[in-house]
């Protein structure tokens, strides 16, 4: 019988001990009525091993619960981030719609008030105004280190031409010096 079974079936063990004692002691004229098995005390090394097993099982269970808790936290963080990004997108969409509506209204008002202007001319004027406002705002801040680089297919060609012309002028100047 294993030690764990011994602890679980302490009553059965007490009954078996009573029967054996009655057999042995009955031969000498003794009658055993009842025995009281108070506790089972294993060797200290066995108790220590049992305690370590119990502690290891509890630590394992605790790590499972901790892992589940971390999983729930990660899922909740991901859900919150997804909701935040969704709401941010809704906000950006509403902002862009408001800007578009405002621009449309400004273009219509301007082209009605100033005869001979097209919607494209008004839009170009608004874009230039916004561009200069942006440059002014960036220039007023001492913490900005913004560099404006033209972009777009036409600007790339212009930059390429400028670099080629610069190299050709440098080569020409060097040839003139020699």
Backbone as JSON Lines, residues from 0, in Angstrom:
{"i":0,"aa":"X","n":[0.85,-1.17,0.0],"ca":[0.0,0.0,0.0],"c":[0.9,1.24,0.0]}
{"i":1,"aa":"X","n":[0.57,2.2,-0.87],"ca":[1.34,3.44,-0.96],"c":[1.0,4.34,0.22]}
{"i":2,"aa":"X","n":[1.89,5.28,0.5],"ca":[1.71,6.16,1.66],"c":[0.45,7.01,1.52]}
{"i":3,"aa":"X","n":[0.17,7.48,0.33],"ca":[-1.05,8.28,0.12],"c":[-2.29,7.44,0.42]}
{"i":4,"aa":"X","n":[-2.29,6.19,-0.02],"ca":[-3.43,5.3,0.26],"c":[-3.56,5.04,1.75]}
{"i":5,"aa":"X","n":[-2.43,4.95,2.44],"ca":[-2.44,4.73,3.89],"c":[-3.16,5.87,4.59]}
{"i":6,"aa":"X","n":[-2.86,7.11,4.19],"ca":[-3.52,8.26,4.8],"c":[-5.02,8.28,4.46]}
{"i":7,"aa":"X","n":[-5.36,7.9,3.23],"ca":[-6.75,7.93,2.81],"c":[-7.58,6.84,3.5]}
{"i":8,"aa":"X","n":[-6.97,5.69,3.78],"ca":[-7.72,4.55,4.34],"c":[-7.31,4.26,5.77]}
{"i":9,"aa":"X","n":[-7.13,5.31,6.55],"ca":[-6.68,5.15,7.93],"c":[-7.67,4.3,8.74]}
{"i":10,"aa":"X","n":[-8.94,4.45,8.5],"ca":[-9.95,3.66,9.22],"c":[-9.86,2.18,8.9]}
{"i":11,"aa":"X","n":[-9.62,1.87,7.64],"ca":[-9.47,0.47,7.23],"c":[-8.22,-0.14,7.85]}
{"i":12,"aa":"X","n":[-7.15,0.64,7.91],"ca":[-5.91,0.15,8.52],"c":[-6.13,-0.12,10.0]}
{"i":13,"aa":"X","n":[-6.83,0.78,10.68],"ca":[-7.11,0.6,12.11],"c":[-7.92,-0.68,12.33]}
{"i":14,"aa":"X","n":[-8.86,-0.94,11.47],"ca":[-9.68,-2.15,11.59],"c":[-8.82,-3.41,11.39]}
{"i":15,"aa":"X","n":[-7.91,-3.38,10.39],"ca":[-7.03,-4.52,10.14],"c":[-6.08,-4.74,11.31]}
{"i":16,"aa":"X","n":[-5.56,-3.66,11.9],"ca":[-4.68,-3.78,13.07],"c":[-5.45,-4.39,14.24]}
{"i":17,"aa":"X","n":[-6.69,-3.97,14.45],"ca":[-7.52,-4.52,15.53],"c":[-7.72,-6.03,15.35]}
{"i":18,"aa":"X","n":[-8.0,-6.45,14.14],"ca":[-8.2,-7.88,13.89],"c":[-6.93,-8.67,14.17]}
{"i":19,"aa":"X","n":[-5.79,-8.16,13.72],"ca":[-4.52,-8.86,13.95],"c":[-4.18,-8.9,15.44]}
{"i":20,"aa":"X","n":[-4.39,-7.79,16.14],"ca":[-4.1,-7.77,17.58],"c":[-5.01,-8.74,18.33]}
{"i":21,"aa":"X","n":[-6.27,-8.85,17.96],"ca":[-7.19,-9.78,18.62],"c":[-6.7,-11.21,18.44]}
{"i":22,"aa":"X","n":[-6.18,-11.54,17.24],"ca":[-5.68,-12.89,17.0],"c":[-4.47,-13.18,17.88]}
{"i":23,"aa":"X","n":[-3.52,-12.26,17.86],"ca":[-2.27,-12.49,18.59],"c":[-2.51,-12.44,20.09]}
{"i":24,"aa":"X","n":[-3.18,-11.41,20.57],"ca":[-3.36,-11.22,22.02],"c":[-4.43,-12.16,22.59]}
{"i":25,"aa":"X","n":[-5.34,-12.61,21.72],"ca":[-6.37,-13.55,22.19],"c":[-5.75,-14.85,22.69]}
{"i":26,"aa":"X","n":[-4.62,-15.24,22.12],"ca":[-3.92,-16.45,22.55],"c":[-3.42,-16.31,23.98]}
{"i":27,"aa":"X","n":[-3.2,-15.13,24.45],"ca":[-2.71,-14.88,25.81],"c":[-3.84,-14.51,26.76]}
{"i":28,"aa":"X","n":[-5.08,-14.52,26.28],"ca":[-6.21,-14.26,27.14],"c":[-6.66,-12.81,27.15]}
{"i":29,"aa":"X","n":[-6.12,-12.05,26.31],"ca":[-6.54,-10.64,26.23],"c":[-7.61,-10.48,25.17]}
{"i":30,"aa":"X","n":[-8.52,-9.55,25.46],"ca":[-9.57,-9.23,24.5],"c":[-9.42,-7.74,24.13]}
{"i":31,"aa":"X","n":[-9.15,-7.45,22.89],"ca":[-8.98,-6.06,22.42],"c":[-10.35,-5.6,21.93]}
{"i":32,"aa":"X","n":[-10.85,-4.55,22.55],"ca":[-12.17,-4.02,22.2],"c":[-12.1,-2.99,21.06]}
{"i":33,"aa":"X","n":[-11.11,-2.11,21.19],"ca":[-11.05,-1.01,20.22],"c":[-9.63,-0.45,20.18]}
{"i":34,"aa":"X","n":[-9.19,0.01,19.01],"ca":[-7.9,0.7,18.96],"c":[-8.14,2.08,18.36]}
{"i":35,"aa":"X","n":[-7.34,3.01,18.79],"ca":[-7.45,4.37,18.29],"c":[-6.17,4.71,17.52]}
{"i":36,"aa":"X","n":[-6.31,4.88,16.23],"ca":[-5.15,5.27,15.42],"c":[-5.23,6.79,15.28]}
{"i":37,"aa":"X","n":[-4.34,7.5,15.98],"ca":[-4.39,8.96,16.02],"c":[-3.81,9.57,14.75]}
{"i":38,"aa":"X","n":[-2.62,9.17,14.42],"ca":[-1.97,9.78,13.27],"c":[-0.94,8.83,12.7]}
{"i":39,"aa":"X","n":[-0.63,9.03,11.44],"ca":[0.43,8.27,10.79],"c":[1.59,9.25,10.61]}
{"i":40,"aa":"X","n":[2.73,8.92,11.17],"ca":[3.89,9.82,11.11],"c":[4.99,9.12,10.33]}
{"i":41,"aa":"X","n":[5.18,9.54,9.06],"ca":[6.25,8.93,8.28],"c":[7.61,9.51,8.69]}
{"i":42,"aa":"X","n":[8.64,8.91,8.17],"ca":[10.01,9.36,8.4],"c":[10.14,10.83,7.97]}
{"i":43,"aa":"X","n":[10.97,11.62,8.68],"ca":[11.11,13.05,8.32],"c":[11.52,13.28,6.86]}
{"i":44,"aa":"X","n":[12.36,12.43,6.31],"ca":[12.76,12.61,4.91],"c":[11.58,12.39,3.98]}
{"i":45,"aa":"X","n":[10.69,11.46,4.34],"ca":[9.5,11.2,3.53],"c":[8.54,12.38,3.63]}
{"i":46,"aa":"X","n":[8.38,12.93,4.84],"ca":[7.52,14.11,5.02],"c":[8.04,15.29,4.21]}
{"i":47,"aa":"X","n":[9.37,15.48,4.24],"ca":[9.98,16.58,3.49],"c":[9.72,16.41,2.0]}
{"i":48,"aa":"X","n":[9.89,15.18,1.5],"ca":[9.65,14.91,0.08],"c":[8.19,15.16,-0.28]}
{"i":49,"aa":"X","n":[7.28,14.75,0.6],"ca":[5.85,14.96,0.35],"c":[5.53,16.45,0.32]}
{"i":50,"aa":"X","n":[6.12,17.21,1.22],"ca":[5.89,18.66,1.24],"c":[6.43,19.32,-0.02]}
{"i":51,"aa":"X","n":[7.59,18.85,-0.48],"ca":[8.17,19.41,-1.71],"c":[7.29,19.11,-2.92]}
{"i":52,"aa":"X","n":[6.75,17.89,-2.96],"ca":[5.84,17.52,-4.05],"c":[4.6,18.4,-4.03]}
{"i":53,"aa":"X","n":[4.05,18.58,-2.84],"ca":[2.86,19.42,-2.68],"c":[3.16,20.86,-3.11]}
{"i":54,"aa":"X","n":[4.31,21.38,-2.68],"ca":[4.68,22.76,-3.04],"c":[4.87,22.88,-4.55]}
{"i":55,"aa":"X","n":[5.51,21.88,-5.17],"ca":[5.73,21.92,-6.62],"c":[4.41,21.9,-7.37]}
{"i":56,"aa":"X","n":[3.47,21.09,-6.9],"ca":[2.16,21.03,-7.55],"c":[1.44,22.38,-7.44]}
{"i":57,"aa":"X","n":[1.54,23.0,-6.28],"ca":[0.88,24.3,-6.09],"c":[1.55,25.38,-6.94]}
{"i":58,"aa":"X","n":[2.88,25.34,-7.05],"ca":[3.58,26.3,-7.9],"c":[3.2,26.12,-9.36]}
{"i":59,"aa":"X","n":[3.07,24.86,-9.77],"ca":[2.68,24.58,-11.15],"c":[1.27,25.13,-11.42]}
{"i":60,"aa":"X","n":[0.37,24.9,-10.5],"ca":[-0.99,25.4,-10.64],"c":[-1.0,26.93,-10.65]}
{"i":61,"aa":"X","n":[-0.19,27.53,-9.79],"ca":[-0.11,28.99,-9.75],"c":[0.42,29.54,-11.07]}
{"i":62,"aa":"X","n":[1.4,28.87,-11.67],"ca":[1.94,29.36,-12.94],"c":[0.91,29.23,-14.06]}
{"i":63,"aa":"X","n":[0.08,28.2,-14.0],"ca":[-0.99,28.06,-14.99],"c":[-1.97,29.22,-14.85]}
{"i":64,"aa":"X","n":[-2.37,29.53,-13.61],"ca":[-3.29,30.64,-13.38],"c":[-2.67,31.97,-13.79]}
{"i":65,"aa":"X","n":[-1.39,32.14,-13.51],"ca":[-0.7,33.37,-13.88],"c":[-0.66,33.51,-15.4]}
{"i":66,"aa":"X","n":[-0.36,32.41,-16.1],"ca":[-0.34,32.44,-17.56],"c":[-1.7,32.79,-18.14]}
{"i":67,"aa":"X","n":[-2.75,32.24,-17.56],"ca":[-4.1,32.55,-18.02],"c":[-4.42,34.02,-17.79]}
{"i":68,"aa":"X","n":[-4.01,34.55,-16.64],"ca":[-4.26,35.96,-16.33],"c":[-3.51,36.86,-17.31]}
{"i":69,"aa":"X","n":[-2.26,36.52,-17.63],"ca":[-1.49,37.31,-18.59],"c":[-2.13,37.25,-19.98]}
{"i":70,"aa":"X","n":[-2.65,36.08,-20.32],"ca":[-3.32,35.93,-21.62],"c":[-4.55,36.83,-21.69]}
{"i":71,"aa":"X","n":[-5.34,36.85,-20.63],"ca":[-6.52,37.7,-20.59],"c":[-6.12,39.17,-20.7]}
{"i":72,"aa":"X","n":[-5.05,39.57,-20.0],"ca":[-4.59,40.96,-20.06],"c":[-4.16,41.33,-21.48]}
{"i":73,"aa":"X","n":[-3.43,40.43,-22.14],"ca":[-2.99,40.71,-23.51],"c":[-4.18,40.84,-24.46]}
{"i":74,"aa":"X","n":[-5.16,39.97,-24.29],"ca":[-6.34,40.03,-25.15],"c":[-7.07,41.35,-24.92]}
{"i":75,"aa":"X","n":[-7.22,41.75,-23.65],"ca":[-7.91,43.01,-23.34],"c":[-7.13,44.2,-23.89]}
{"i":76,"aa":"X","n":[-5.79,44.17,-23.77],"ca":[-4.99,45.26,-24.33],"c":[-5.17,45.34,-25.84]}
{"i":77,"aa":"X","n":[-5.15,44.18,-26.51],"ca":[-5.31,44.15,-27.96],"c":[-6.69,44.67,-28.36]}
{"i":78,"aa":"X","n":[-7.72,44.28,-27.62],"ca":[-9.07,44.76,-27.91],"c":[-9.16,46.26,-27.72]}
{"i":79,"aa":"X","n":[-8.55,46.77,-26.64],"ca":[-8.57,48.21,-26.38],"c":[-7.82,48.97,-27.47]}
{"i":80,"aa":"X","n":[-6.69,48.43,-27.91],"ca":[-5.92,49.08,-28.97],"c":[-6.7,49.09,-30.27]}
{"i":81,"aa":"X","n":[-7.37,47.98,-30.58],"ca":[-8.17,47.91,-31.81],"c":[-9.31,48.92,-31.75]}
{"i":82,"aa":"X","n":[-9.97,49.02,-30.61],"ca":[-11.07,49.98,-30.45],"c":[-10.55,51.41,-30.57]}
{"i":83,"aa":"X","n":[-9.39,51.67,-29.97],"ca":[-8.79,53.0,-30.04],"c":[-8.46,53.37,-31.48]}
{"i":84,"aa":"X","n":[-7.88,52.43,-32.22],"ca":[-7.54,52.7,-33.62],"c":[-8.79,52.91,-34.46]}
{"i":85,"aa":"X","n":[-9.82,52.13,-34.18],"ca":[-11.08,52.29,-34.9],"c":[-11.65,53.68,-34.65]}
{"i":86,"aa":"X","n":[-11.72,54.07,-33.38],"ca":[-12.27,55.39,-33.04],"c":[-11.4,56.51,-33.6]}
{"i":87,"aa":"X","n":[-10.07,56.31,-33.6],"ca":[-9.18,57.29,-34.2],"c":[-9.46,57.44,-35.69]}
{"i":88,"aa":"X","n":[-9.7,56.32,-36.36],"ca":[-10.02,56.35,-37.79],"c":[-11.34,57.06,-38.05]}
{"i":89,"aa":"X","n":[-12.33,56.8,-37.19],"ca":[-13.61,57.49,-37.33],"c":[-13.41,59.0,-37.15]}
{"i":90,"aa":"X","n":[-12.59,59.37,-36.17],"ca":[-12.32,60.79,-35.94],"c":[-11.62,61.44,-37.12]}
{"i":91,"aa":"X","n":[-10.63,60.76,-37.69],"ca":[-9.92,61.29,-38.85],"c":[-10.88,61.43,-40.03]}
{"i":92,"aa":"X","n":[-11.73,60.43,-40.22],"ca":[-12.69,60.48,-41.33],"c":[-13.64,61.67,-41.17]}
{"i":93,"aa":"X","n":[-14.13,61.9,-39.96],"ca":[-15.02,63.04,-39.71],"c":[-14.29,64.36,-39.91]}
{"i":94,"aa":"X","n":[-13.03,64.41,-39.46],"ca":[-12.24,65.63,-39.63],"c":[-12.05,65.93,-41.12]}
{"i":95,"aa":"X","n":[-11.71,64.91,-41.89],"ca":[-11.5,65.12,-43.33],"c":[-12.79,65.51,-44.02]}
{"i":96,"aa":"X","n":[-13.9,64.93,-43.59],"ca":[-15.18,65.29,-44.18],"c":[-15.51,66.75,-43.88]}
{"i":97,"aa":"X","n":[-15.24,67.19,-42.65],"ca":[-15.49,68.59,-42.29],"c":[-14.6,69.53,-43.1]}
{"i":98,"aa":"X","n":[-13.34,69.14,-43.29],"ca":[-12.42,69.97,-44.09],"c":[-12.92,70.04,-45.53]}
{"i":99,"aa":"X","n":[-13.33,68.9,-46.07],"ca":[-13.83,68.86,-47.45],"c":[-15.07,69.73,-47.6]}
{"i":100,"aa":"X","n":[-16.0,69.62,-46.65],"ca":[-17.21,70.44,-46.69],"c":[-16.87,71.92,-46.62]}
{"i":101,"aa":"X","n":[-15.95,72.26,-45.72],"ca":[-15.55,73.67,-45.59],"c":[-14.88,74.19,-46.85]}
{"i":102,"aa":"X","n":[-14.0,73.37,-47.44],"ca":[-13.34,73.79,-48.68],"c":[-14.36,73.98,-49.8]}
{"i":103,"aa":"X","n":[-15.29,73.06,-49.92],"ca":[-16.31,73.16,-50.96],"c":[-17.1,74.46,-50.81]}
{"i":104,"aa":"X","n":[-17.49,74.75,-49.57],"ca":[-18.25,75.97,-49.31],"c":[-17.42,77.22,-49.63]}
{"i":105,"aa":"X","n":[-16.14,77.21,-49.23],"ca":[-15.27,78.36,-49.51],"c":[-15.07,78.55,-51.01]}
{"i":106,"aa":"X","n":[-14.89,77.46,-51.72],"ca":[-14.68,77.55,-53.17],"c":[-15.91,78.13,-53.85]}
{"i":107,"aa":"X","n":[-17.08,77.63,-53.46],"ca":[-18.32,78.13,-54.06],"c":[-18.52,79.61,-53.74]}
{"i":108,"aa":"X","n":[-18.32,79.99,-52.49],"ca":[-18.49,81.39,-52.09],"c":[-17.52,82.3,-52.84]}
{"i":109,"aa":"X","n":[-16.25,81.89,-52.91],"ca":[-15.23,82.72,-53.56],"c":[-15.53,82.87,-55.05]}
{"i":110,"aa":"X","n":[-15.86,81.74,-55.72],"ca":[-16.08,81.82,-57.16],"c":[-17.36,82.59,-57.5]}
{"i":111,"aa":"X","n":[-18.33,82.66,-56.59],"ca":[-19.53,83.47,-56.83],"c":[-19.23,84.95,-56.6]}
{"i":112,"aa":"X","n":[-18.39,85.24,-55.64],"ca":[-18.1,86.64,-55.3],"c":[-17.08,87.26,-56.25]}
{"i":113,"aa":"X","n":[-16.14,86.46,-56.74],"ca":[-15.11,86.98,-57.66],"c":[-15.39,86.38,-59.04]}
{"i":114,"aa":"X","n":[-15.89,87.21,-59.91],"ca":[-16.26,86.76,-61.26],"c":[-15.02,86.33,-62.04]}
{"i":115,"aa":"X","n":[-15.18,85.31,-62.85],"ca":[-14.11,84.87,-63.74],"c":[-13.12,83.9,-63.12]}
{"i":116,"aa":"X","n":[-13.36,83.46,-61.89],"ca":[-12.45,82.49,-61.27],"c":[-13.06,81.1,-61.36]}
{"i":117,"aa":"X","n":[-12.2,80.14,-61.6],"ca":[-12.67,78.75,-61.66],"c":[-12.46,78.09,-60.29]}
{"i":118,"aa":"X","n":[-13.09,76.95,-60.12],"ca":[-12.94,76.21,-58.86],"c":[-11.49,75.78,-58.67]}
{"i":119,"aa":"X","n":[-10.81,75.44,-59.78],"ca":[-9.4,75.02,-59.67],"c":[-8.53,76.17,-59.2]}
{"i":120,"aa":"X","n":[-8.76,77.36,-59.71],"ca":[-7.98,78.52,-59.29],"c":[-8.19,78.82,-57.81]}
{"i":121,"aa":"X","n":[-9.42,78.71,-57.37],"ca":[-9.73,78.94,-55.95],"c":[-9.05,77.87,-55.09]}
{"i":122,"aa":"X","n":[-9.1,76.63,-55.56],"ca":[-8.47,75.54,-54.81],"c":[-6.97,75.74,-54.74]}
{"i":123,"aa":"X","n":[-6.35,76.15,-55.83],"ca":[-4.91,76.43,-55.82],"c":[-4.58,77.53,-54.83]}
{"i":124,"aa":"X","n":[-5.4,78.57,-54.79],"ca":[-5.19,79.67,-53.86],"c":[-5.3,79.2,-52.41]}
{"i":125,"aa":"X","n":[-6.29,78.37,-52.13],"ca":[-6.46,77.84,-50.77],"c":[-5.28,76.96,-50.38]}
{"i":126,"aa":"X","n":[-4.83,76.13,-51.31],"ca":[-3.7,75.24,-51.01],"c":[-2.43,76.04,-50.75]}
{"i":127,"aa":"X","n":[-2.19,77.08,-51.53],"ca":[-1.01,77.92,-51.3],"c":[-1.1,78.6,-49.94]}
{"i":128,"aa":"X","n":[-2.3,79.09,-49.61],"ca":[-2.5,79.74,-48.3],"c":[-2.22,78.75,-47.17]}
{"i":129,"aa":"X","n":[-2.73,77.54,-47.3],"ca":[-2.48,76.53,-46.26],"c":[-1.0,76.17,-46.18]}
{"i":130,"aa":"X","n":[-0.33,76.11,-47.32],"ca":[1.1,75.8,-47.35],"c":[1.88,76.88,-46.59]}
{"i":131,"aa":"X","n":[1.58,78.15,-46.87],"ca":[2.29,79.24,-46.18],"c":[1.95,79.27,-44.69]}
{"i":132,"aa":"X","n":[0.71,78.97,-44.33],"ca":[0.34,78.9,-42.91],"c":[1.14,77.81,-42.2]}
{"i":133,"aa":"X","n":[1.31,76.68,-42.87],"ca":[2.09,75.57,-42.29],"c":[3.54,75.97,-42.11]}
{"i":134,"aa":"X","n":[4.13,76.6,-43.11],"ca":[5.52,77.04,-43.0],"c":[5.67,78.05,-41.87]}
{"i":135,"aa":"X","n":[4.71,78.98,-41.76],"ca":[4.76,79.98,-40.69],"c":[4.7,79.3,-39.32]}
{"i":136,"aa":"X","n":[3.79,78.34,-39.16],"ca":[3.68,77.63,-37.87],"c":[4.95,76.87,-37.54]}
{"i":137,"aa":"X","n":[5.55,76.24,-38.53],"ca":[6.79,75.51,-38.29],"c":[7.93,76.46,-37.96]}
{"i":138,"aa":"X","n":[7.97,77.61,-38.61],"ca":[9.02,78.59,-38.35],"c":[8.91,79.23,-36.98]}
{"i":139,"aa":"X","n":[7.7,79.32,-36.44],"ca":[7.51,79.94,-35.13],"c":[7.9,79.04,-33.98]}
{"i":140,"aa":"X","n":[8.06,77.76,-34.23],"ca":[8.43,76.82,-33.17],"c":[9.94,76.61,-33.18]}
{"i":141,"aa":"X","n":[10.55,76.78,-32.01],"ca":[12.01,76.64,-31.92],"c":[12.45,75.18,-31.86]}
{"i":142,"aa":"X","n":[11.53,74.28,-31.65],"ca":[11.9,72.87,-31.49],"c":[11.85,72.09,-32.79]}
{"i":143,"aa":"X","n":[11.39,72.7,-33.86],"ca":[11.26,71.98,-35.12],"c":[12.58,71.94,-35.88]}
{"i":144,"aa":"X","n":[12.84,70.82,-36.45],"ca":[13.98,70.65,-37.35],"c":[13.46,70.01,-38.64]}
{"i":145,"aa":"X","n":[12.43,70.61,-39.21],"ca":[11.78,70.06,-40.39],"c":[12.5,70.51,-41.65]}
{"i":146,"aa":"X","n":[12.72,69.58,-42.55],"ca":[13.32,69.88,-43.84],"c":[12.28,69.55,-44.9]}
{"i":147,"aa":"X","n":[11.99,70.51,-45.77],"ca":[11.02,70.28,-46.84],"c":[11.75,69.75,-48.07]}
{"i":148,"aa":"X","n":[11.34,68.58,-48.51],"ca":[11.91,67.98,-49.71],"c":[10.76,67.79,-50.69]}
{"i":149,"aa":"X","n":[10.89,68.35,-51.88],"ca":[9.82,68.16,-52.86],"c":[9.63,66.67,-53.14]}
{"i":150,"aa":"X","n":[8.4,66.29,-53.37],"ca":[8.13,64.89,-53.66],"c":[7.11,64.81,-54.8]}
{"i":151,"aa":"X","n":[7.04,63.67,-55.37],"ca":[6.16,63.48,-56.51],"c":[7.0,63.23,-57.75]}
{"i":152,"aa":"X","n":[6.41,62.65,-58.79],"ca":[7.18,62.28,-59.98],"c":[7.87,63.49,-60.63]}
{"i":153,"aa":"X","n":[7.19,64.62,-60.75],"ca":[7.78,65.79,-61.38],"c":[8.94,66.34,-60.57]}
{"i":154,"aa":"X","n":[8.81,66.33,-59.26],"ca":[9.87,66.85,-58.4],"c":[11.1,65.95,-58.42]}
{"i":155,"aa":"X","n":[10.9,64.66,-58.54],"ca":[12.04,63.74,-58.6],"c":[12.86,64.04,-59.86]}
{"i":156,"aa":"X","n":[12.17,64.29,-60.97],"ca":[12.87,64.63,-62.21],"c":[13.62,65.95,-62.03]}
{"i":157,"aa":"X","n":[13.0,66.94,-61.37],"ca":[13.66,68.22,-61.14],"c":[14.92,68.05,-60.29]}
{"i":158,"aa":"X","n":[14.82,67.24,-59.25],"ca":[15.99,67.01,-58.38],"c":[17.1,66.32,-59.16]}
{"i":159,"aa":"X","n":[16.72,65.34,-59.99],"ca":[17.71,64.64,-60.81],"c":[18.4,65.62,-61.76]}
{"i":160,"aa":"X","n":[17.61,66.49,-62.38],"ca":[18.2,67.5,-63.28],"c":[19.14,68.43,-62.52]}
{"i":161,"aa":"X","n":[18.74,68.85,-61.32],"ca":[19.59,69.74,-60.53],"c":[20.91,69.07,-60.17]}
{"i":162,"aa":"X","n":[20.85,67.8,-59.78],"ca":[22.08,67.08,-59.42],"c":[22.97,66.94,-60.65]}
{"i":163,"aa":"X","n":[22.38,66.54,-61.8],"ca":[23.16,66.38,-63.02],"c":[23.79,67.71,-63.44]}
{"i":164,"aa":"X","n":[23.0,68.79,-63.39],"ca":[23.53,70.11,-63.76],"c":[24.65,70.54,-62.81]}
{"i":165,"aa":"X","n":[24.49,70.26,-61.54],"ca":[25.53,70.61,-60.57],"c":[26.82,69.86,-60.84]}
{"i":166,"aa":"X","n":[26.7,68.57,-61.15],"ca":[27.89,67.78,-61.47],"c":[28.56,68.27,-62.75]}
{"i":167,"aa":"X","n":[27.74,68.6,-63.74],"ca":[28.31,69.09,-65.01],"c":[29.0,70.44,-64.8]}
{"i":168,"aa":"X","n":[28.39,71.33,-64.01],"ca":[29.01,72.64,-63.74],"c":[30.31,72.46,-62.96]}
{"i":169,"aa":"X","n":[30.33,71.53,-62.01],"ca":[31.55,71.28,-61.24],"c":[32.65,70.75,-62.15]}
{"i":170,"aa":"X","n":[32.3,69.84,-63.05],"ca":[33.29,69.28,-63.98],"c":[33.8,70.37,-64.93]}
{"i":171,"aa":"X","n":[32.9,71.23,-65.39],"ca":[33.28,72.32,-66.29],"c":[34.19,73.32,-65.58]}
{"i":172,"aa":"X","n":[33.85,73.65,-64.33],"ca":[34.68,74.59,-63.56],"c":[36.05,74.0,-63.31]}
{"i":173,"aa":"X","n":[36.11,72.71,-63.05],"ca":[37.39,72.05,-62.81],"c":[38.24,72.04,-64.08]}
{"i":174,"aa":"X","n":[37.6,71.82,-65.22],"ca":[38.32,71.82,-66.5],"c":[38.85,73.21,-66.83]}
{"i":175,"aa":"X","n":[38.1,74.25,-66.48],"ca":[38.52,75.63,-66.74],"c":[39.69,76.03,-65.86]}
{"i":176,"aa":"X","n":[39.75,75.47,-64.67],"ca":[40.84,75.8,-63.75],"c":[42.14,75.19,-64.24]}
{"i":177,"aa":"X","n":[42.1,74.04,-64.83],"ca":[43.32,73.35,-65.27],"c":[43.75,73.94,-66.55]}
